[in-house]
Amino acid sequence: MRRKALRSLLSHATVDDLFIREVLRRSFVTSRELKTSNCRFFEIVADVLCNVETHPFKFAHAIILGVSNLCSQLVSIRQHAFDILDMVHTNNQGQSIDLAVYECMIRT
């Protein structure tokens, strides 16, 4: 239920800046365990960034989340971070770069 509530809040184009800052802070994954609140937050945020057209995140927010979580020790978190960066590139260049070269390193 909480996941749906957060996803719903993040699916609006305009939200409070303080709320966005808190979401960004909580989406930075430092844990080695997948069941932490930061991991769950990041999974929801990544899903919204990649699959919802209307969201409050700016280009810089997406880049920060993607790059900062790309160094996670958890494979699924790295994959979500990679997906965010791929989405950013696709949305800003009109085409997808061949990130498959780096994908095998991210998944290991």
C-alpha positions as a Markdown table, in Angstrom:
| # | Residue | x | y | z |
|---|---|---|---|---|
| 1 | Met | 0.0 | 0.0 | 0.0 |
| 2 | Arg | 2.8 | 2.4 | 0.8 |
| 3 | Arg | 4.5 | 1.7 | -2.5 |
| 4 | Lys | 1.3 | 2.7 | -4.3 |
| 5 | Ala | 1.0 | 5.9 | -2.3 |
| 6 | Leu | 4.6 | 7.0 | -3.0 |
| 7 | Arg | 4.3 | 6.1 | -6.7 |
| 8 | Ser | 1.0 | 8.1 | -6.8 |
| 9 | Leu | 2.7 | 11.1 | -5.1 |
| 10 | Leu | 5.6 | 10.9 | -7.6 |
| 11 | Ser | 3.3 | 10.7 | -10.6 |
| 12 | His | 2.3 | 14.4 | -10.3 |
| 13 | Ala | 4.3 | 17.0 | -12.3 |
| 14 | Thr | 4.4 | 19.4 | -9.5 |
| 15 | Val | 5.3 | 18.6 | -5.9 |
| 16 | Asp | 7.0 | 20.5 | -3.0 |
| 17 | Asp | 10.8 | 21.0 | -3.4 |
| 18 | Leu | 11.4 | 19.8 | 0.1 |
| 19 | Phe | 9.5 | 16.6 | -0.7 |
| 20 | Ile | 11.7 | 16.0 | -3.8 |
| 21 | Arg | 14.9 | 16.6 | -1.8 |
| 22 | Glu | 13.8 | 14.1 | 0.8 |
| 23 | Val | 12.9 | 11.5 | -1.9 |
| 24 | Leu | 16.4 | 12.0 | -3.4 |
| 25 | Arg | 18.1 | 11.6 | -0.1 |
| 26 | Arg | 16.2 | 8.4 | 0.7 |
| 27 | Ser | 16.9 | 7.0 | -2.7 |
| 28 | Phe | 20.6 | 6.8 | -2.3 |
| 29 | Val | 21.3 | 3.2 | -1.5 |
| 30 | Thr | 24.3 | 2.5 | 0.8 |
| 31 | Ser | 23.1 | -0.8 | 2.2 |
| 32 | Arg | 24.1 | -4.3 | 1.2 |
| 33 | Glu | 20.6 | -5.7 | 1.9 |
| 34 | Leu | 17.8 | -5.4 | -0.6 |
| 35 | Lys | 15.0 | -5.0 | 2.0 |
| 36 | Thr | 16.0 | -1.6 | 3.4 |
| 37 | Ser | 13.8 | 1.4 | 3.0 |
| 38 | Asn | 16.4 | 3.1 | 0.8 |
| 39 | Cys | 16.3 | 0.2 | -1.7 |
| 40 | Arg | 12.5 | 0.2 | -1.7 |
| 41 | Phe | 12.5 | 4.0 | -2.2 |
| 42 | Phe | 14.9 | 3.8 | -5.1 |
| 43 | Glu | 13.1 | 1.0 | -6.8 |
| 44 | Ile | 9.9 | 3.1 | -6.8 |
| 45 | Val | 11.6 | 6.2 | -7.9 |
| 46 | Ala | 13.4 | 4.4 | -10.7 |
| 47 | Asp | 10.1 | 2.9 | -11.8 |
| 48 | Val | 8.5 | 6.3 | -11.9 |
| 49 | Leu | 11.4 | 7.9 | -13.8 |
| 50 | Cys | 11.5 | 5.1 | -16.4 |
| 51 | Asn | 7.7 | 4.4 | -16.8 |
| 52 | Val | 5.7 | 7.5 | -15.9 |
| 53 | Glu | 5.6 | 10.4 | -18.4 |
| 54 | Thr | 4.5 | 13.0 | -15.8 |
| 55 | His | 6.8 | 13.2 | -12.8 |
| 56 | Pro | 8.5 | 16.0 | -10.8 |
| 57 | Phe | 12.1 | 15.0 | -11.4 |
| 58 | Lys | 14.4 | 17.1 | -13.5 |
| 59 | Phe | 17.3 | 16.0 | -15.7 |
| 60 | Ala | 19.8 | 16.6 | -12.9 |
| 61 | His | 17.8 | 14.6 | -10.4 |
| 62 | Ala | 17.7 | 11.6 | -12.7 |
| 63 | Ile | 21.5 | 11.8 | -13.4 |
| 64 | Ile | 22.3 | 12.1 | -9.7 |
| 65 | Leu | 20.2 | 9.1 | -8.9 |
| 66 | Gly | 21.6 | 7.0 | -11.7 |
| 67 | Val | 25.2 | 7.8 | -11.2 |
| 68 | Ser | 25.2 | 7.6 | -7.4 |
| 69 | Asn | 23.4 | 4.2 | -7.3 |
| 70 | Leu | 25.4 | 2.8 | -10.2 |
| 71 | Cys | 28.2 | 2.0 | -7.6 |
| 72 | Ser | 25.8 | 0.0 | -5.3 |
| 73 | Gln | 26.9 | -3.5 | -4.3 |
| 74 | Leu | 23.4 | -4.8 | -5.1 |
| 75 | Val | 22.9 | -5.9 | -8.7 |
| 76 | Ser | 19.2 | -5.0 | -8.9 |
| 77 | Ile | 20.0 | -1.4 | -7.7 |
| 78 | Arg | 22.8 | -1.1 | -10.3 |
| 79 | Gln | 20.4 | -2.3 | -13.0 |
| 80 | His | 17.8 | 0.3 | -12.0 |
| 81 | Ala | 20.4 | 3.0 | -12.0 |
| 82 | Phe | 21.5 | 1.9 | -15.4 |
| 83 | Asp | 17.9 | 1.9 | -16.6 |
| 84 | Ile | 17.6 | 5.5 | -15.4 |
| 85 | Leu | 20.7 | 6.7 | -17.2 |
| 86 | Asp | 19.6 | 4.9 | -20.4 |
| 87 | Met | 16.2 | 6.6 | -20.1 |
| 88 | Val | 17.8 | 10.0 | -19.7 |
| 89 | His | 19.9 | 9.5 | -22.7 |
| 90 | Thr | 17.0 | 8.2 | -24.8 |
| 91 | Asn | 14.7 | 11.1 | -23.7 |
| 92 | Asn | 17.3 | 13.8 | -24.4 |
| 93 | Gln | 19.0 | 12.6 | -27.6 |
| 94 | Gly | 16.0 | 10.9 | -29.3 |
| 95 | Gln | 17.8 | 7.6 | -29.6 |
| 96 | Ser | 19.3 | 5.0 | -27.3 |
| 97 | Ile | 23.0 | 4.6 | -27.1 |
| 98 | Asp | 24.5 | 1.2 | -27.1 |
| 99 | Leu | 24.9 | 0.7 | -23.4 |
| 100 | Ala | 25.0 | -3.0 | -23.8 |
| 101 | Val | 28.8 | -2.8 | -23.7 |
| 102 | Tyr | 28.6 | -1.6 | -20.1 |
| 103 | Glu | 25.6 | -3.7 | -19.0 |
| 104 | Cys | 27.6 | -6.9 | -18.4 |
| 105 | Met | 29.8 | -5.0 | -15.9 |
| 106 | Ile | 26.8 | -3.6 | -14.1 |
| 107 | Arg | 25.2 | -7.0 | -13.7 |
| 108 | Thr | 28.2 | -8.6 | -12.2 |
